[in-house]
Amino acid sequence: MRNVEIAWIFSELSDLMEITGLDKNKIKAYRQAAKSISAMGESVENTYYQNNLSGLPGISPKISAMVGQLIEKGEIEELELLRSQIPRGLLKVVNLPGIGPKRAALFYYNLGIEDIEDLERFARKGELRNLKGIGVKTEMEIINNIEMMLKHTEKYKLSLAKELAAELMDYLEGMSGVEKVSVVGSVRRWKDMVGDLDLLVSSPCPERILDDFIYHPLLNKVLARDNNFISCSTHWGIKVELAVVSAEEYPFSLFWKTGSRAHINELAKYTGKWEITSQGLKNEAGEMYTGTLLNSEDAIYSFFDLAYISPELREGSGEVWLAKSGHLSSIIKIEDICGDLHVHSNWSDGAASIDELVARAKDKGYQYISITDHSQSLKVAGGLNPERLKAQYRYIDELNSNSNNFKILKGVEVDILLKDGLDFDDEILEKADVVIASVHSGFNQDGDTITSRIIQAIENKQVDIIGHLTGRLLGSRRGYSLEVEKVMDAAAREGKILEINSSPDRLDLDDRNARMAVDFGVKIAVNTDSHSIKHLDEMEYGIAVARRARLRPEDVINTLNLEPLLNVFNNNKRGDKNEDKRHLSDGCKNGNEGRSKR
């Protein structure tokens, strides 16, 4: 048996044990054994027969005996017993994007879900959302992922590709002979939709890496292969391409395979006499500069007297000349974010309590978070009526009274109604610290009508932010027939903020519209629209959009400390449309230099 086959059997064993809720220490030991076996350079089977496996890192005498059972009998008794107790279809549920053993167990023991068909049926009936930690948004994500897997669409959400990339990179990093692993292509450049997943490995033994790679359980078919390259399809429907190169070729292959082609062409025009290839740089005399001289992407850019250009900026739209002039250094980074202004709790359709959301926000080093549950007309999302909203605000006041270094902002995501106006009147909205106005109905209205609805919301003095402006849902719904420039002109005139919604389902505004908004003189809020604790970590997707749009910290409102932020909101409500006169001390980067929990 190949090492990788044995390793995956221990991975399956640990998954089944996690589903059944058995000994956590055993689960950890079996997962470690799987990694150790995968990383062994010599044959596990030969080592077992020569001197047993006990004493090797991660291999206890008991695990050595279990490997012996597998080699000599073709099975492990403990695994066969667990397989008899757990429906085989449940392992397919485990391997769906965003599920894993814990959620599969939650579905199995609470709803009797045994396979993907059961999961889809319960999700469509709206019965998953009532389970702890799920909620409406996660339920919809599960439905979308099942549809994606069954349809095998041509384009996939970035978050899905990143999840698959993390799984496969973890697997590759544990293999013997692997020196470096990187995701490349459009996923590394943070494109919102991607066609496939490209991976790059540095290794002196490409044939063995490719042989072992195809044993990963998410891969179901080899589409093409040569000496150092393989193309596979996955059960999720995403095509995966893996290239294995030498350590010397790796820096240039990383640069070349990341792309984009337009960026490489732009750099070639800038360099003039140099030819850029995936193996190195060649000058007019035919001399080759390889990875022995230029051993990183940073070194490649430095060779041309350029600042490093991060992957999300490599689209061939002038970034090379901006790097030359030093302007790329001022682009926003995730460390600049002080807080999240669009978060849903379990008071409406979120899966987490306010206390849980606050704890995670503090963990991330934020100064503030705004709880913006839905307003009353969005009944499918458990929208709050005025009495419930007042009760929530009293609860937030109580929490704030016991906290000195963190502020929970009282907010609301108020619906822009189908026939003009907002879901709450001004008397209710004026009690909120943050009001986000969003469209959740009438998606198919003509451009004039939906544009007029949004502009009316912009002209309401109580509104601070317009949420997910175009209403697009990536892979499932196009944006509204909206006259975007008219809306941006109104937002600039009224001093209102437009949102980059960081949810990987939306990424709305996109980078083009975000850049246009700033050019109009509009401020941006980068928010997660979180419906669970996990969603708070999706801020990185919105920041990637902001970086692709080349926004600076001063363009983004939630890079401000709390008091300057509230001053901006209060000034807008008073009709003061003066520009944001922030000082360096107003930004939270200076006060949160130690933040690391992202």
Secondary structure as GFF3:
##gff-version 3
##sequence-region A 1 598
A	DSSP	alpha_helix	3	20	.	.	.	ID=ss1
A	DSSP	alpha_helix	24	39	.	.	.	ID=ss2
A	DSSP	alpha_helix	44	51	.	.	.	ID=ss3
A	DSSP	alpha_helix	61	73	.	.	.	ID=ss4
A	DSSP	alpha_helix	77	85	.	.	.	ID=ss5
A	DSSP	alpha_helix	89	94	.	.	.	ID=ss6
A	DSSP	alpha_helix	100	111	.	.	.	ID=ss7
A	DSSP	alpha_helix	116	124	.	.	.	ID=ss8
A	DSSP	alpha_helix	135	151	.	.	.	ID=ss9
A	DSSP	beta_strand	156	157	.	.	.	ID=ss10
A	DSSP	alpha_helix	158	173	.	.	.	ID=ss11
A	DSSP	beta_strand	180	184	.	.	.	ID=ss12
A	DSSP	alpha_helix	185	188	.	.	.	ID=ss13
A	DSSP	beta_strand	193	194	.	.	.	ID=ss14
A	DSSP	beta_strand	196	202	.	.	.	ID=ss15
A	DSSP	alpha_helix	206	213	.	.	.	ID=ss16
A	DSSP	beta_strand	219	226	.	.	.	ID=ss17
A	DSSP	beta_strand	229	234	.	.	.	ID=ss18
A	DSSP	beta_strand	239	245	.	.	.	ID=ss19
A	DSSP	alpha_helix	250	258	.	.	.	ID=ss20
A	DSSP	alpha_helix	261	271	.	.	.	ID=ss21
A	DSSP	beta_strand	275	276	.	.	.	ID=ss22
A	DSSP	beta_strand	281	282	.	.	.	ID=ss23
A	DSSP	beta_strand	288	289	.	.	.	ID=ss24
A	DSSP	alpha_helix	297	303	.	.	.	ID=ss25
A	DSSP	three_ten_helix	311	313	.	.	.	ID=ss26
A	DSSP	alpha_helix	319	325	.	.	.	ID=ss27
A	DSSP	three_ten_helix	327	330	.	.	.	ID=ss28
A	DSSP	three_ten_helix	334	336	.	.	.	ID=ss29
A	DSSP	beta_strand	339	343	.	.	.	ID=ss30
A	DSSP	alpha_helix	354	363	.	.	.	ID=ss31
A	DSSP	beta_strand	368	371	.	.	.	ID=ss32
A	DSSP	three_ten_helix	379	381	.	.	.	ID=ss33
A	DSSP	alpha_helix	386	401	.	.	.	ID=ss34
A	DSSP	beta_strand	407	415	.	.	.	ID=ss35
A	DSSP	alpha_helix	426	429	.	.	.	ID=ss36
A	DSSP	beta_strand	434	438	.	.	.	ID=ss37
A	DSSP	alpha_helix	447	458	.	.	.	ID=ss38
A	DSSP	beta_strand	465	466	.	.	.	ID=ss39
A	DSSP	alpha_helix	484	494	.	.	.	ID=ss40
A	DSSP	beta_strand	497	501	.	.	.	ID=ss41
A	DSSP	alpha_helix	511	520	.	.	.	ID=ss42
A	DSSP	beta_strand	524	527	.	.	.	ID=ss43
A	DSSP	three_ten_helix	534	538	.	.	.	ID=ss44
A	DSSP	alpha_helix	539	548	.	.	.	ID=ss45
A	DSSP	three_ten_helix	553	555	.	.	.	ID=ss46
A	DSSP	three_ten_helix	557	559	.	.	.	ID=ss47
A	DSSP	alpha_helix	562	574	.	.	.	ID=ss48
A	DSSP	three_ten_helix	584	586	.	.	.	ID=ss49
###
